[in-house]
């Protein structure tokens, strides 16, 4: 019997349930099997709240059929509890389901819904990872089950990078709290910021535990075909590649493997765990014939690139491979990303171009000599594709760089003008007889003189730096190092010029309206430095990006002079994994 209503239990608290609703059930148990417009019963609604266990027990005592009733999506109350992440009532319903199964009920009815999704799938999608861990313990067979889209639970977790997002960024205070705060739910606080950090840490810890369980038990990667190494490098446009070699190449169909999905979405933790437990997974390719490095480069997953690059035998296996279109690793830098959600990129066009140039040089060092000369099946080298793809970005980067330099030059010239004028209008004025300043013996007059001179020096220096940017030829390689280093240096000197100007201004105020009290000087300095703080803060984000670019360059130089010695990990025991043949091929090729 269908009723269009919402049971009051879905919005009631535990005390109201025990006081009013349970007695109501005892006298109206004939209405327990009614369903609403969505096909949900009262037990479905009760499964959305951890405080309804007693009410649910009373319902099942009077109407046991509620346990097996499904809504229009094919969800039982147990499935509903998993979808909403209610662990307490889920445990209770699990016990009831076990009793029902012992009496002959079909367990699959409780674990699956119409679209083939399992309770483990929905627990992961709703980011209830502690409940997902409980499900893997109670129903381990669900780990290998796929939903209607052919996705396993590990694959769903791999496409959920927010599960591993610590949510603290580079903030020192948040990072400090994150490292030392307890993750136990019993240790909750009333401070919203701390509670948010605690929740993020608890979520990350649970997600990592779940990932390790799934990686250890998910064997979906075994059915993946790896590409035969029969592809042939093409060096010039007149060379014809035999189609017979491509016919021998086998490409998988269906969803990508967990390793490739984790790479695509930036879940480095899952990538590391998969390669730790199953080293042969490094051979996985997608439908386009692209391996983990192809995918990582396409989606700019630098953490994955760095991790794979540290293992020599991984690099030897992957760095010379090409995909179905003849794209080498270098070509992947120019492949447009169409199948992912566009992210808000706060970087300027110049910084985006710079990062691509640095990554291009980095990948070029990884690739083999033959791969660098590879021409794709459209007769383009990696350099040609890169130039064509970044043609518009280069114009935008040039305009942004020129506009930034022009604006900063105007500010620098104004500061220089003020500093120059201040040198001839000293505070207190000159002595009419000698021409010397009347306040020259005051300590703050020395502060004023030094600050004004430094302000003039710094401002003129920044003008010269910004002029050198404006007169640059803006070659493509200039965007990698030269222009950004000049811009960072110019901004640094300009901020110093503004700071010195405000010091001179504060010293002038102290000299002219000094009341003889120390707090007056402190107050005047605080007021004077307010504009400096606003100016510095407005350029803080850009300055941090430029500083990061500079430190990256210093690190590259350090690695070039003092290279880090990479120690290869112990050889994997492929025989233990049940892949003796694949393991022998893999080890011999290394």
C-alpha positions in Angstrom: 0.0 0.0 0.0 1.5 3.4 -1.1 1.2 6.6 1.0 2.7 10.0 0.0 4.1 11.1 3.2 7.3 11.4 5.2 7.5 9.5 8.4 8.0 11.7 11.4 10.8 9.4 12.6 13.2 11.0 10.0 13.2 14.3 11.9 12.7 13.1 15.5 15.3 12.8 18.2 16.0 9.8 20.3 14.1 11.0 23.4 11.0 11.8 21.4 11.1 8.5 19.7 11.3 6.5 22.9 8.7 8.7 24.6 6.0 9.0 21.9 6.8 7.0 18.8 7.5 3.5 20.2 4.1 3.5 22.1 2.5 4.6 18.8 4.0 1.6 17.0 2.5 -0.8 19.6 -1.0 0.4 18.7 -0.6 1.0 15.0 1.7 -1.8 13.8 -0.7 -2.4 10.9 0.7 0.8 9.2 4.4 -0.2 9.5 4.6 -1.6 6.0 3.2 1.6 4.3 5.6 3.2 1.8 6.1 6.8 0.7 6.2 8.1 -2.9 9.9 7.0 -3.2 9.0 3.4 -2.1 10.8 3.8 1.2 9.3 2.3 4.4 9.5 3.7 7.9 12.6 1.5 8.5 14.3 3.2 5.6 13.7 6.6 7.2 14.8 5.3 10.6 18.1 4.0 9.1 19.1 7.6 8.4 19.6 8.3 12.2 21.9 6.5 14.6 19.5 7.3 17.4 16.6 5.2 16.1 18.0 1.7 17.0 15.4 1.0 19.6 12.6 2.2 17.4 13.9 0.0 14.5 14.1 -3.0 16.8 10.4 -2.4 17.8 9.5 -2.1 14.1 11.2 -5.4 13.1 9.7 -7.1 16.1 6.2 -6.3 14.9 6.8 -6.3 11.1 9.8 -8.5 10.2 9.1 -8.0 6.4 10.4 -4.4 6.7 14.0 -5.8 6.6 13.6 -7.2 3.1 11.5 -4.4 1.6 13.2 -2.2 -1.0 12.4 1.2 -2.4 12.2 2.1 -6.0 16.0 2.1 -6.3 16.2 -1.4 -5.0 17.7 -0.3 -1.6 16.9 -2.1 1.6 17.1 -0.4 5.0 20.6 -1.8 5.4 21.7 -0.2 2.1 20.1 3.0 3.1 22.1 3.1 6.4 25.3 2.5 4.4 24.4 5.4 2.0 24.0 7.8 4.9 27.0 6.5 6.9 25.1 5.7 10.0 27.4 3.1 11.6 25.4 2.4 14.8 22.1 1.5 13.1 24.1 -0.3 10.3 25.6 -2.6 12.9 22.1 -3.4 14.3 20.7 -4.0 10.8 23.7 -6.3 10.0 22.8 -8.5 12.9 19.2 -8.6 11.8 20.2 -9.5 8.3 22.4 -12.3 9.5 19.4 -13.8 11.3 17.3 -13.4 8.2 20.0 -15.1 6.0 20.1 -18.1 8.4 16.4 -18.4 7.9 16.8 -18.6 4.1 16.8 -14.9 3.0 19.0 -14.0 0.0 22.0 -12.0 1.2 22.5 -10.3 -2.2 19.2 -8.5 -1.8 20.6 -6.6 1.1 24.0 -5.8 -0.4 23.1 -4.7 -3.9 20.6 -2.3 -5.5 19.1 -2.1 -9.0 22.1 -0.4 -10.6 24.5 -3.2 -9.3 26.1 -0.8 -6.8 26.9 -2.4 -3.5 26.8 -1.0 0.0 30.6 -0.6 -0.2 30.3 1.5 -3.3 27.8 3.9 -1.7 29.8 4.1 1.5 32.9 5.2 -0.5 30.9 7.7 -2.6 29.5 9.3 0.5 33.0 9.4 2.0 32.0 7.3 5.0 35.3 5.5 5.1 35.1 4.1 8.6 31.8 2.4 7.7 33.4 1.2 4.4 36.2 -0.5 6.5 33.5 -2.2 8.5 31.8 -3.4 5.4 35.1 -4.9 4.0 35.5 -6.8 7.2 31.9 -8.2 7.3 31.5 -8.7 3.5 35.0 -9.1 2.0 33.5 -10.5 -1.3 32.2 -7.0 -2.1 35.7 -5.7 -2.7 35.9 -7.3 -6.1 32.3 -6.5 -7.1 31.7 -3.9 -9.9 28.8 -1.5 -10.2 26.8 -0.8 -13.4 29.7 1.2 -14.9 32.2 -1.7 -14.3 33.9 0.2 -11.4 35.3 -1.6 -8.4 35.4 0.0 -4.9 39.1 0.7 -5.3 38.5 2.4 -8.6 35.8 4.6 -7.0 38.2 5.5 -4.3 40.9 6.3 -6.8 38.7 8.9 -8.5 38.0 10.6 -5.2 41.1 12.8 -4.5 39.3 14.9 -1.9 39.3 11.8 0.3 43.0 12.3 0.8 42.9 16.1 1.0 44.2 17.1 4.4 42.6 20.5 4.0 45.3 22.5 5.7 47.3 23.8 2.7 50.6 25.5 3.5 49.3 27.3 6.6 51.8 26.8 9.4 49.3 27.0 12.2 46.8 24.6 10.5 49.6 22.2 9.7 50.8 22.3 13.3 47.3 21.5 14.6 46.9 18.8 12.0 50.1 17.0 13.1 49.2 16.9 16.8 45.5 16.8 17.1 43.8 13.5 18.0 41.6 11.8 15.4 39.3 10.0 17.9 35.6 11.2 17.6 35.5 11.2 21.4 38.1 14.0 21.5 35.9 16.6 19.8 36.2 20.2 20.7 33.9 23.2 20.5 36.4 25.3 18.4 35.1 25.2 14.8 38.5 25.5 13.1 40.1 22.8 15.2 37.1 20.5 14.8 37.2 21.0 11.0 41.0 20.1 11.0 40.3 17.1 13.3 37.5 15.9 10.9 39.8 16.2 7.9 42.5 14.3 9.6 40.1 11.6 10.7 38.8 11.3 7.1 42.3 11.1 5.6 43.4 8.4 8.1 40.3 6.4 7.4 40.7 6.8 3.6 44.3 5.6 3.8 43.4 2.6 5.9 40.6 1.7 3.4 42.9 2.2 0.4 45.4 -0.3 1.9 42.7 -2.9 2.5 41.3 -2.5 -1.0 44.7 -2.6 -2.7 45.6 -5.8 -0.8 42.4 -7.5 -1.7 41.3 -6.0 -5.1 42.6 -8.3 -7.9 40.8 -6.5 -10.7 44.2 -5.5 -12.2 45.0 -9.1 -13.0 42.5 -9.1 -15.9 44.2 -6.1 -17.4 46.1 -6.6 -20.7 49.4 -5.0 -20.9 50.7 -3.6 -24.2 53.1 -5.7 -26.2 56.3 -3.8 -26.9 56.0 -4.0 -30.6 55.5 -0.3 -31.4 58.0 1.3 -33.6 59.4 4.8 -33.3 58.9 7.1 -36.3 61.6 9.6 -36.9 60.5 11.5 -40.1 57.2 12.1 -41.9 58.2 10.0 -44.9 58.7 6.9 -42.9 55.8 4.4 -43.0 54.9 2.5 -39.9 53.7 -1.0 -40.5 50.1 -1.5 -39.4 50.9 -5.1 -38.5 52.8 -4.0 -35.5 49.9 -2.1 -34.2 47.5 -5.0 -34.9 49.6 -7.1 -32.4 49.1 -4.4 -29.7 46.3 -5.3 -27.3 44.4 -2.5 -25.6 42.1 -2.9 -22.7 38.4 -2.0 -22.9 36.2 -0.7 -20.1 37.2 1.5 -17.1 40.8 2.2 -16.5 42.6 0.2 -13.9 42.8 1.6 -10.3 46.5 2.6 -10.9 45.7 4.7 -13.9 42.6 6.3 -12.3 44.5 7.2 -9.2 47.2 8.8 -11.4 44.6 10.7 -13.4 42.9 12.1 -10.3 46.1 12.7 -8.3 45.7 10.1 -5.6 49.4 9.5 -5.1 48.9 7.4 -2.0 46.9 4.8 -3.9 49.6 4.8 -6.7 52.3 4.1 -4.1 50.3 1.3 -2.5 49.4 -0.4 -5.7 53.0 -0.4 -7.0 54.2 -1.6 -3.6 51.9 -4.7 -3.6 51.8 -5.3 -7.3 54.9 -4.0 -9.2 53.7 -5.5 -12.5 50.9 -3.0 -12.5 53.4 -0.5 -13.8 52.8 -2.0 -17.2 49.1 -1.0 -17.2 47.8 1.0 -20.1 44.4 2.6 -20.9 42.3 2.4 -24.1 44.6 4.9 -25.8 47.7 2.8 -25.0 49.0 5.2 -22.4 50.9 4.1 -19.4 51.1 5.7 -15.9 53.7 8.3 -17.0 51.7 9.3 -20.1 48.6 9.9 -17.8 50.6 11.7 -15.1 52.2 14.1 -17.6 48.9 14.8 -19.4 47.2 15.7 -16.1 50.3 17.4 -14.6 50.5 15.0 -11.6 54.0 15.9 -10.6 53.9 13.9 -7.4 53.3 10.7 -9.5 56.0 11.6 -12.0 58.5 12.2 -9.2 57.6 8.9 -7.5 58.0 6.8 -10.7 61.2 8.7 -11.7 62.9 7.7 -8.4 62.7 4.0 -9.3 65.2 3.2 -12.1 63.6 0.0 -13.4 60.2 1.7 -13.7 61.7 4.4 -15.8 63.5 1.9 -18.0 60.2 0.2 -18.8 58.1 3.3 -19.5 60.2 6.2 -20.8 60.4 5.0 -24.4 56.8 3.9 -24.9 54.3 5.5 -27.3 50.5 5.4 -27.4 48.1 4.5 -30.2 48.6 8.0 -31.8 52.4 7.8 -31.7 52.6 10.2 -28.7 55.8 9.9 -26.6 56.0 11.2 -23.1 57.0 14.6 -24.4 54.0 14.7 -26.7 51.7 14.3 -23.7 52.6 17.8 -22.5 50.7 19.2 -25.4 47.6 16.9 -25.2 44.5 18.9 -24.3 42.6 17.7 -21.3 39.0 17.3 -22.2 37.6 14.6 -20.0 38.2 16.2 -16.6 36.6 18.9 -14.7 38.3 22.2 -15.2 40.0 23.5 -12.0 40.3 27.1 -11.1 43.9 28.0 -11.7 45.0 31.1 -9.8 48.3 31.2 -11.6 49.0 33.9 -14.2 49.6 32.8 -17.8 53.3 33.5 -17.4 53.5 31.1 -14.5 51.5 28.5 -16.3 53.8 28.7 -19.3 56.9 28.6 -17.0 55.7 25.5 -15.3 55.1 23.8 -18.6 58.5 24.7 -19.9 60.2 23.4 -16.8 58.2 20.2 -17.0 59.1 19.8 -20.7 62.8 20.0 -19.9 62.3 17.6 -17.0 60.5 15.0 -19.1 63.1 15.5 -21.9 65.8 14.3 -19.5 63.7 11.2 -18.6 63.0 10.2 -22.2 65.3 8.1 -24.3 67.1 9.7 -27.3 64.8 7.9 -29.7 61.7 9.1 -27.8 62.8 12.7 -28.1 63.0 12.3 -31.9 59.6 10.6 -32.1 57.1 11.9 -34.6 53.4 11.2 -34.0 51.1 9.9 -36.7 50.3 13.5 -37.6 53.9 14.1 -38.5 54.6 16.4 -35.5 57.5 16.3 -33.1 56.9 17.0 -29.4 58.5 20.5 -29.8 56.2 21.3 -32.7 53.1 20.2 -30.7 54.3 22.2 -27.7 54.8 25.4 -29.7 51.5 25.1 -31.4 49.6 24.4 -28.2 51.2 27.3 -26.2 51.0 29.9 -29.0 48.0 31.6 -27.5 49.3 31.2 -23.9 52.6 32.8 -24.9 50.9 35.9 -26.1 48.8 36.1 -22.9 51.9 35.6 -20.8 53.7 38.4 -22.7 50.8 40.8 -22.1 50.5 39.9 -18.5 54.3 40.3 -17.9 54.3 43.7 -19.7 51.2 44.9 -17.8 52.6 43.9 -14.4 56.0 45.5 -15.2 54.3 48.7 -16.4 52.1 49.0 -13.3 55.0 48.3 -10.9 57.2 50.8 -12.8 54.6 53.6 -12.3 54.5 52.9 -8.5 58.3 52.8 -8.4 58.6 56.2 -10.2 56.1 57.8 -7.8 58.0 56.5 -4.8 61.3 57.8 -6.3 59.7 61.2 -6.9 58.4 61.4 -3.3 61.8 60.2 -1.9 63.7 62.7 -4.0 61.4 65.6 -2.9 61.6 64.6 0.7 65.4 65.0 0.7 65.0 68.8 0.0 62.1 69.3 2.5 63.6 67.9 5.7 61.4 67.8 8.8 61.7 70.9 10.9 63.2 72.9 8.0 66.8 74.3 7.6 68.6 76.8 9.7 68.3 80.2 7.9 71.9 81.2 8.7 73.8 77.9 8.2 71.4 76.0 6.0 71.7 72.9 8.1 68.6 71.1 9.3 67.4 72.3 12.6 66.7 68.7 13.9 69.9 67.1 12.6 71.0 66.2 16.1 67.8 64.2 16.8 68.2 60.4 16.6 65.1 60.1 14.4 66.5 62.5 11.9 69.2 60.0 11.1 66.5 57.4 10.7 64.7 59.7 8.3 67.8 60.4 6.3 68.8 56.7 5.9 65.2 55.6 5.1 64.7 58.3 2.5 68.0 57.5 0.8 67.3 53.7 0.8 63.8 54.4 -0.5 65.1 56.4 -3.4 67.8 53.8 -4.1 65.4 50.8 -4.1 62.8 52.6 -6.1 65.2 53.6 -8.9 66.7 50.1 -8.9 63.2 48.6 -9.3 62.5 51.0 -12.2 65.6 49.7 -14.0 64.6 46.1 -13.4 61.1 46.6 -14.7 62.4 48.5 -17.7 64.6 45.5 -18.5 61.5 43.3 -18.5 59.6 45.7 -20.8 62.5 45.8 -23.3 63.0 42.0 -23.2 62.6 40.0 -26.5 60.2 37.7 -24.7 61.6 34.5 -26.2 59.9 31.3 -25.1 62.8 30.2 -23.0 62.8 33.6 -21.2 59.6 32.7 -19.5 61.3 29.7 -17.9 63.8 31.6 -15.8 64.9 35.1 -16.8 61.6 37.0 -16.8 60.3 35.5 -13.5 63.6 36.0 -11.7 63.6 39.7 -12.8 60.0 40.1 -11.7 60.6 38.6 -8.3 63.7 40.8 -7.8 61.8 43.9 -8.9 58.9 43.2 -6.6 61.3 42.6 -3.7 63.1 45.8 -4.2 59.8 47.7 -4.7 58.4 46.4 -1.5 61.6 47.5 0.3 61.2 50.9 -1.3 57.7 51.3 0.0 58.8 50.1 3.4 61.6 52.6 3.6 59.4 55.4 2.4 56.9 54.7 5.3 59.8 54.5 7.8 60.9 58.0 6.6 57.3 59.2 6.9 57.0 57.8 10.5 60.3 59.3 11.5 59.1 62.7 10.1 55.9 62.4 12.2 57.9 61.6 15.3 60.2 64.5 14.8 57.5 67.1 14.1 54.7 66.1 16.6 56.6 64.2 19.2 54.9 64.5 22.6 57.8 63.0 24.6 55.9 59.8 25.3 57.1 56.4 24.0 53.6 55.1 23.2 53.2 58.0 20.7 56.2 56.8 18.6 54.9 53.3 18.7 51.4 54.3 17.6 52.8 56.5 14.8 54.9 53.6 13.5 52.0 51.2 13.5 49.8 53.7 11.6 52.5 54.4 9.1 53.2 50.7 8.3 49.6 49.9 7.6 49.8 50.9 3.9 53.0 48.7 3.7 51.1 45.7 5.0 48.3 46.2 2.6 50.6 46.6 -0.3 52.7 43.5 0.7 49.6 41.4 1.3 48.1 42.3 -2.1 51.2 40.9 -3.8 51.7 38.0 -1.4 50.2 35.3 -3.6 52.1 36.4 -6.7 55.3 36.7 -4.7 54.9 33.2 -3.2 54.5 31.7 -6.6 57.6 33.6 -7.9 59.6 32.6 -4.8 58.5 28.9 -5.3 59.7 29.2 -8.9 63.1 30.5 -7.8 63.5 27.8 -5.1 62.7 25.1 -7.7 65.4 26.5 -9.9 67.9 26.5 -7.1 66.9 22.9 -6.3 67.4 21.9 -10.0 70.9 23.5 -9.9 71.7 21.7 -6.7 70.7 18.4 -8.2 72.8 19.1 -11.3 75.9 19.8 -9.2 75.3 17.3 -6.4 72.9 14.6 -7.8 71.0 12.5 -5.3 71.9 8.9 -5.4 68.9 6.8 -6.0 68.9 3.4 -4.4 66.7 0.8 -6.2 64.1 -0.9 -4.1 64.4 -4.7 -3.5 63.4 -6.8 -6.4 59.8 -7.8 -6.2 58.9 -11.5 -5.6 56.7 -12.0 -8.7 56.5 -15.8 -8.1 54.8 -15.1 -4.8 52.2 -13.0 -6.5 51.4 -15.7 -8.9 52.9 -14.0 -12.0 56.2 -15.9 -12.5 56.2 -15.4 -16.3 55.3 -11.8 -16.2 57.8 -11.3 -13.4 60.6 -12.9 -15.4 59.9 -10.7 -18.4 59.8 -7.6 -16.2 63.0 -8.3 -14.4 64.9 -9.3 -17.5 63.9 -6.2 -19.3 65.3 -4.1 -16.5 
